Amino acid sequence: MNLVEVAHLSLSSAERTVLSDCSLTIRPGERVGLVGRSGSGKTALAHALLGYTRQGLVRVGGTVRVADHDPFSPAGARRVRGRLAAYLPQDCASALPAEHRVGWVLDRAARRSGAGRAELTSLRTDALERMGLPAELARAFPHQISGGQAQRVALAAALAQGAELVVLDEPTSGLDTRATENLVHLLTTAAGHAAMLVVSHDLDVVDRLTHRRIVLSRGTLTDDAVDGLGGGARPDVPRRRVAAVPAPRAPEGETFVLRAEGVRGGPGADPVLRGASLTLGAGESVAVMGASGAGKTTLARALAGTLEPSGGRLWLDGTPQPWPVAGRTAADRLLVAHVDQDSRAALNPRETVGAALERARRAAVRGGLVPPPVAELLSAVSLPPGAADRRPGELSGGERQRANLARAVAAGPRVLLCDEVTASLDGATEREVLDMLAKLREERGLAVLLITHSAAVAATAGRRLELVDGTLVADDTQPRPPGSRWAAEPGPSGAHEEAVPQADDA
């Protein structure tokens, strides 16, 4: 008997067919990989296994059964959701209950599996240990942990509840190479007899985790390959850490668009940032890599002004700035735009994409800029014109991330902070987004900070840094494009950053 049976399932929105006559079976303990281009309907199919359709979608035909329960019926939904099946979304950080600590999440999952109160403490500790997470993380709230940590917490909860089916939507998105390897190992050894549906753009991860692979193309399931899907293992690029050296000085007559010195702090008692320093010049692209939980997202939020560090200094266009964005002038607030890795939390769920873009455009106009029209902004991030009329809940994870990027660009910033901005995209769409960023750097002098775990994405930057033990150091094995202007010279305050070659060394 099959654990999952999907027969002739069709889902439609007002403007398009999302799934058309899709049929799928999963046997008990079987692991199936689901791949396809961004926006092809993968998440919609994954949601359907739990009887859920996002806002704007309607089931127009077909049936779904999980262990012979209909998840679209009230009784079946109660039986399937959180018991027979567990769903791990792309944005795990926003999916965890913000008002509860990590320990509460794990305890609730254990109770669903029938565990008694006396067992909860040991089960919680074991669950965190299996995920490679420290026991003290149980006291943290979701906003105090990184995206990679949130993903592992959600997986720990899914396994703790004893689900027969685990649906993983981009499980390795936002994880570094080592964390990805650890997660693959955990899923192949610690998941027991649970069946899995693994939705991913990483074909190597899918092939290593699953028994078979199916492809969703234009709303239809097929066994054929999809051109331009990309994916595969993250390139294992050899990297050598080097000691921090004095920060580069801006070329004579120029000012760094952004300069941060000695950034310290972060959520929790043990600060993840311990004196990180960074500079960005007009039109420059810098990649920041590091292990999951190293503090990359904390650094981005500090620079954006949404998290106040305990120490350090910040300059924008050569002018000293307070860390909280609320303390900056109206004009200075537009200088930095942040594309957070948690795209669901970044967008107003009640506001259409078009309204969000128009609001950002109006802010740019007030600042004396001439932003592109909404249709052009959507096209630049490979979204159709109809996306303007949709709300975030009506978009896939990859579409939502691109809408978030378009909104950031619409405000006309001088600095763009991109936190895993391509993690939810297929290979072809990733290249389109990176090409768009390169065009903006060339045409507008936009400075771009790419926070990423992908060596391929980092390779597109002029400099590559690594966050190690709370400080930024250079990766001098990264090839740099010719004509680099940024020289390693003592900064005016003696701050420490990274070694950067002279132009004739590139």
C-alpha positions in Angstrom: 0.0 0.0 0.0 1.3 3.5 -0.9 1.8 6.0 1.9 1.0 8.9 -0.5 -1.3 8.8 -3.5 -1.8 11.9 -5.6 -4.2 11.4 -8.6 -4.8 13.8 -11.4 -4.3 16.9 -9.1 -4.9 20.3 -10.8 -4.4 23.7 -9.1 -5.2 27.0 -10.7 -5.1 30.7 -9.9 -7.1 33.5 -11.6 -4.4 34.0 -14.2 -2.7 30.6 -14.8 -2.7 26.9 -14.2 -0.1 26.0 -11.6 -0.5 22.2 -11.5 -2.1 20.2 -14.3 -3.2 16.5 -14.0 -0.4 15.6 -11.6 -0.2 12.1 -10.3 2.4 10.8 -7.7 2.8 7.9 -5.4 5.3 7.5 -2.5 5.7 4.2 -0.7 6.4 3.9 3.0 10.0 4.7 3.6 10.6 5.8 0.0 12.5 9.0 -0.7 11.5 11.0 -3.8 13.2 14.1 -5.2 11.1 16.8 -6.8 13.0 19.3 -9.1 12.1 22.0 -11.5 12.6 25.7 -12.4 11.7 28.4 -9.9 8.0 29.1 -9.9 7.2 25.8 -11.7 4.8 24.7 -8.9 7.0 22.5 -6.7 6.0 24.1 -3.4 2.3 24.1 -4.4 2.6 20.3 -4.9 4.4 19.9 -1.6 1.8 21.9 0.2 -1.0 19.8 -1.3 0.3 16.7 0.5 -0.8 18.4 3.7 -4.1 19.6 2.2 -3.0 23.2 1.9 -3.2 25.7 -1.0 -1.7 29.1 -0.8 -3.9 32.2 -1.1 -5.2 32.6 -4.7 -4.9 28.9 -5.6 -7.9 26.6 -6.0 -8.0 22.9 -6.4 -9.9 22.3 -9.6 -9.5 18.6 -9.8 -7.9 15.4 -8.5 -7.4 13.8 -5.1 -4.6 13.5 -2.4 -4.4 10.7 0.2 -1.7 10.3 2.9 -2.0 6.9 4.7 -5.6 6.8 3.2 -6.5 10.2 4.9 -7.7 13.1 2.8 -5.7 16.1 4.0 -8.2 18.5 2.3 -10.9 17.4 4.7 -11.1 18.8 8.2 -10.7 15.3 9.8 -7.9 14.3 7.5 -6.1 17.6 8.0 -6.1 17.1 11.8 -4.7 13.6 11.3 -2.1 14.4 8.7 -0.7 17.8 9.7 1.9 17.7 12.5 1.3 14.0 13.0 1.5 11.7 10.0 3.4 14.4 8.0 5.8 17.2 8.7 6.6 20.1 6.4 9.9 22.1 6.4 9.4 25.3 4.4 12.1 27.3 2.6 11.8 30.1 5.2 12.1 28.0 8.4 13.0 31.1 10.5 9.6 32.7 9.9 7.8 29.4 10.2 8.9 28.8 13.8 6.6 30.5 16.4 8.3 33.8 17.2 6.8 34.0 20.7 8.3 30.6 21.8 11.8 29.4 22.5 13.5 26.6 20.5 13.1 24.2 23.5 9.3 24.7 23.5 9.2 23.8 19.7 11.1 20.6 20.3 9.0 19.7 23.4 5.8 20.2 21.5 7.0 17.9 18.8 8.1 15.2 21.3 4.7 15.4 23.0 3.0 14.7 19.7 4.9 11.5 19.4 3.6 10.4 22.8 6.6 11.3 25.0 6.0 12.0 28.7 6.9 15.1 30.5 9.8 13.4 32.3 11.4 12.6 29.0 11.3 16.0 27.4 14.6 17.4 28.7 16.7 14.5 27.5 14.8 14.2 24.2 15.3 18.0 23.6 19.0 17.7 24.3 19.4 14.6 22.0 17.5 16.3 19.2 19.8 19.3 19.2 22.9 17.2 19.5 21.8 15.1 16.5 21.5 18.4 14.5 25.0 19.6 15.6 23.4 22.4 17.6 24.5 23.4 21.2 22.1 22.6 24.1 21.9 26.3 25.1 20.1 27.0 21.8 17.0 25.6 23.4 16.7 29.0 25.3 16.9 31.1 22.1 14.0 32.6 20.3 13.7 32.1 16.5 14.9 35.7 15.7 18.1 35.0 17.7 19.3 32.2 15.5 20.6 32.0 12.0 18.6 30.8 9.0 20.7 27.6 8.9 20.1 26.9 12.6 16.4 27.5 12.2 16.3 24.9 9.4 18.0 22.3 11.6 15.7 23.1 14.5 12.7 22.6 12.2 14.1 19.3 11.0 14.8 18.2 14.6 11.2 18.9 15.5 9.9 17.0 12.4 12.0 13.9 13.4 11.0 14.2 17.1 7.3 14.0 16.3 7.8 10.7 14.6 6.3 11.7 11.2 5.8 9.0 8.6 6.3 11.5 5.8 8.7 14.5 5.9 8.3 17.1 3.1 11.5 19.1 2.8 11.3 22.3 0.7 14.9 23.4 -0.3 16.4 21.7 2.9 20.0 22.8 2.1 19.2 26.4 1.1 21.2 28.8 3.2 23.6 26.1 4.5 27.4 26.0 3.9 29.1 23.1 2.4 29.9 21.4 5.7 26.4 21.9 7.1 25.0 20.5 3.9 27.1 17.4 4.2 26.1 17.0 7.9 22.4 17.4 6.9 22.6 14.9 4.1 24.3 12.5 6.5 21.6 13.1 9.2 18.8 12.6 6.7 20.2 9.3 5.4 21.1 7.9 8.9 18.8 9.6 11.5 15.5 9.8 9.8 14.6 6.2 10.4 11.9 4.8 8.2 10.2 8.1 7.4 9.3 8.6 3.7 10.5 11.9 2.2 9.6 14.3 -0.6 12.7 16.4 -1.2 12.1 19.6 -3.1 15.4 21.1 -4.2 17.4 22.9 -6.9 20.5 21.0 -5.8 20.5 17.9 -8.0 23.5 16.4 -6.2 21.7 16.6 -2.9 18.5 15.2 -4.4 20.3 12.2 -6.0 22.2 11.4 -2.8 19.1 11.7 -0.6 16.4 10.0 -2.7 15.6 6.8 -4.5 14.2 8.5 -7.6 13.8 11.9 -9.1 10.8 13.5 -10.8 10.6 16.8 -12.6 7.9 19.4 -12.5 7.8 21.4 -15.8 5.1 23.9 -16.6 2.8 22.4 -14.0 3.2 18.8 -15.3 5.2 16.0 -13.7 7.6 14.3 -16.0 10.8 12.2 -15.9 12.5 14.3 -18.4 15.4 16.7 -17.6 14.8 20.4 -17.4 17.2 22.6 -19.3 18.8 25.4 -17.3 17.8 23.8 -13.9 21.4 24.1 -12.7 22.0 22.8 -9.2 24.5 20.1 -8.4 26.9 20.1 -5.6 28.3 23.3 -4.3 31.8 23.7 -5.8 34.3 22.6 -3.3 36.7 25.5 -3.9 39.9 25.2 -1.9 40.3 28.2 0.4 43.1 29.4 2.6 42.4 31.7 5.5 44.8 34.6 6.0 45.4 36.9 8.9 43.6 40.2 9.0 45.5 43.2 7.8 44.9 47.0 7.7 41.7 47.9 5.8 42.2 49.2 2.2 42.1 53.0 1.7 39.8 54.5 -0.9 41.5 55.7 -4.0 42.6 59.4 -3.8 39.6 61.7 -4.3 37.0 59.0 -3.6 35.1 58.0 -0.5 33.9 54.5 0.4 30.1 54.2 0.1 30.1 52.1 3.2 32.8 51.6 5.9 32.3 49.7 9.1 35.0 49.2 11.7 35.2 46.9 14.7 31.6 45.6 14.6 30.9 43.6 17.8 27.9 41.9 19.3 24.8 40.0 18.1 21.9 38.3 19.8 22.6 36.1 22.8 25.2 36.2 25.6 28.0 35.0 23.3 28.5 37.6 20.5 29.1 36.2 17.1 30.8 39.4 15.8 34.1 40.3 17.5 35.5 43.2 15.7 34.5 42.7 12.0 35.5 45.5 9.6 34.4 46.0 6.0 34.5 48.6 3.2 32.5 48.9 0.0 33.3 51.2 -2.9 30.9 52.5 -5.5 30.3 49.8 -8.1 32.2 47.2 -6.1 31.0 43.7 -5.3 32.2 41.8 -2.2 31.2 38.3 -1.1 31.1 37.2 2.5 31.2 33.5 3.2 31.3 31.6 6.5 29.9 28.6 8.3 26.2 28.6 9.2 25.8 30.6 12.4 29.1 32.5 12.0 27.3 35.8 12.1 26.8 36.7 8.4 23.1 37.6 8.8 23.9 39.5 12.0 26.4 41.6 10.2 24.0 42.4 7.3 21.2 43.4 9.8 23.7 45.6 11.7 24.7 47.4 8.5 21.1 47.8 7.4 20.3 49.3 10.8 17.8 46.8 12.0 20.0 45.3 14.6 22.2 47.4 16.9 25.6 45.9 17.7 27.3 46.4 21.0 30.3 48.2 19.5 31.9 49.5 16.3 31.5 52.5 14.0 29.7 53.0 10.6 30.1 55.6 7.8 27.9 56.0 4.8 29.3 58.2 2.0 32.0 59.3 4.4 29.5 60.5 7.0 29.4 58.9 10.5 26.0 57.1 11.1 24.2 55.8 14.1 23.6 52.0 14.0 19.8 52.1 14.3 18.2 53.1 11.0 15.6 55.1 12.9 18.4 57.5 14.0 19.5 58.2 10.4 18.2 61.1 8.3 15.5 60.3 5.7 18.1 60.6 2.9 20.6 58.4 4.6 18.0 55.7 5.2 17.7 55.2 1.5 21.5 54.6 1.1 21.4 51.0 2.2 18.8 48.3 1.1 18.7 44.9 2.7 17.4 41.7 1.0 17.0 39.4 3.9 17.2 35.6 3.5 13.8 35.4 5.2 11.7 36.7 2.3 8.4 35.7 3.9 9.0 37.9 6.9 10.4 40.8 4.8 7.2 41.4 2.8 3.8 42.6 4.1 1.5 39.6 3.6 -1.5 41.9 3.0 0.2 44.1 0.4 0.5 43.2 -3.3 4.0 43.1 -4.9 3.0 46.0 -7.1 2.0 48.1 -4.1 5.3 47.3 -2.3 7.3 48.3 -5.3 5.3 51.5 -5.8 5.9 52.4 -2.1 9.6 51.9 -2.6 9.6 54.0 -5.8 7.8 56.8 -4.0 10.6 56.8 -1.4 13.2 57.0 -4.2 11.3 59.9 -5.8 11.2 61.8 -2.5 15.0 61.4 -2.4 15.4 63.0 -5.8 15.8 59.8 -7.8 14.0 58.4 -10.9 13.3 54.8 -10.3 12.3 52.3 -13.1 8.6 51.5 -13.6 7.2 48.5 -11.8 7.0 46.4 -15.0 10.7 47.0 -15.6 11.6 46.1 -12.0 9.7 42.8 -12.3 11.3 42.0 -15.6 14.8 42.6 -14.2 14.2 39.8 -11.6 12.5 37.5 -14.1 9.0 37.9 -12.7 6.0 38.2 -15.1 3.9 41.5 -15.1 1.1 39.6 -13.4 3.2 39.2 -10.3 2.4 42.8 -9.4 -1.2 41.8 -8.5 -0.2 38.9 -6.2 0.5 39.0 -2.5 3.6 37.3 -1.0 1.5 34.2 0.0 0.6 33.7 -3.7 4.2 33.4 -4.7 6.7 30.5 -4.5 9.7 30.9 -2.3 12.0 31.8 -5.2 9.5 34.3 -6.6 9.1 35.9 -3.2 12.8 36.4 -2.9 13.0 38.0 -6.3 10.1 40.3 -5.4 12.0 41.3 -2.3 15.1 42.0 -4.4 13.0 44.2 -6.8 11.6 46.2 -3.9 15.1 46.8 -2.6 16.4 48.0 -6.0 13.3 50.2 -6.5 14.3 52.5 -3.6 17.5 53.5 -5.5 20.1 52.5 -2.8 23.8 53.1 -3.0 24.5 49.8 -1.2 22.6 46.5 -1.6 23.0 43.9 1.1 22.0 40.5 -0.4 21.7 37.7 2.2 21.5 34.4 0.3 19.5 36.1 -2.4 19.9 33.2 -4.9 19.6 30.3 -2.4 16.0 29.5 -3.5 16.6 29.9 -7.3 17.4 27.4 -10.0 20.6 27.8 -11.9 19.3 29.7 -14.8 17.3 32.2 -12.7 20.3 32.6 -10.4 22.4 33.7 -13.4 19.8 36.1 -14.5 19.7 37.8 -11.0 23.5 37.9 -10.8 23.6 39.5 -14.3 21.1 42.1 -13.2 23.2 43.0 -10.1 26.3 43.3 -12.3 24.4 45.6 -14.7 23.2 47.8 -11.7 26.8 48.0 -10.4 28.1 49.1 -13.8 25.2 51.6 -14.7 24.5 53.0 -11.3 27.7 52.4 -9.3 25.7 50.2 -6.9 27.9 48.6 -4.2 26.8 45.0 -3.6 27.5 42.8 -0.5 26.8 39.1 -1.4 26.3 36.9 1.7 26.4 33.4 0.3 27.4 29.8 0.9 27.8 29.2 -2.9 31.3 29.3 -4.2 29.9 29.9 -7.7 28.0 33.0 -6.5 31.0 34.3 -4.5 33.2 33.9 -7.6 31.2 36.7 -9.3 32.4 39.2 -6.7 35.6 41.3 -7.0 36.6 40.3 -3.4 35.7 37.4 -1.3 35.9 37.5 2.5 35.3 34.8 5.2 33.7 35.4 8.6 35.9 33.4 11.0 35.6 33.7 14.8 33.7 36.9 14.5 36.1 38.8 12.2 36.4 39.1 8.4 39.5 37.7 6.7 40.4 37.5 3.0 40.3 34.4 0.9 43.3 35.0 -1.3 42.7 31.9 -3.5 39.7 33.7 -5.1 40.6 35.1 -8.6 39.7 38.7 -8.9 38.7 40.6 -12.1 41.4 42.7 -13.7 41.4 46.4 -12.9 40.7 46.1 -9.2 41.1 49.6 -7.6 41.1 48.6 -4.0 44.6 48.4 -2.5 45.6 47.1 0.9 46.8 50.2 2.7 46.4 51.4 6.3 43.0 52.9 6.9 42.6 56.2 8.7 41.8 54.6 12.0 44.0 51.5 11.7 41.0 49.2 11.5 41.5 45.7 10.4 39.9 44.0 7.4 41.3 42.0 4.6 44.2 41.8 2.2 43.3 43.1 -1.3 45.6 43.1 -4.3 46.8 46.1 -6.2 45.3 46.7 -9.6 48.3 45.3 -11.4 48.2 42.2 -9.3 44.7 41.2 -10.3 
